Amino acid sequence: MNNRYHCCATCKHFRIDRFEDGSRRVYCKRLGFDTKPTYQFNCWDPKDRVVKAMKEEKE
């Protein structure tokens, strides 16, 4: 899927953990790797709201 929505930030597995010291970890929960919101991978699984937006845009 190559579209404007395809990025880690729109994936079901994208997570941001914030820690008490003010730091944060941005990562893929499924893979366990650190990532950035704009990265793209073939394992992308869009969030439900993103699927809905893509369908509405297609119509």
Summary of the structure (lengths in Angstrom):
residues: 59
radius of gyration: 12.9
end to end distance: 17.1
largest distance: 45.9
contacts: 122
relative contact order: 0.26
helix: 24%
strand: 22%
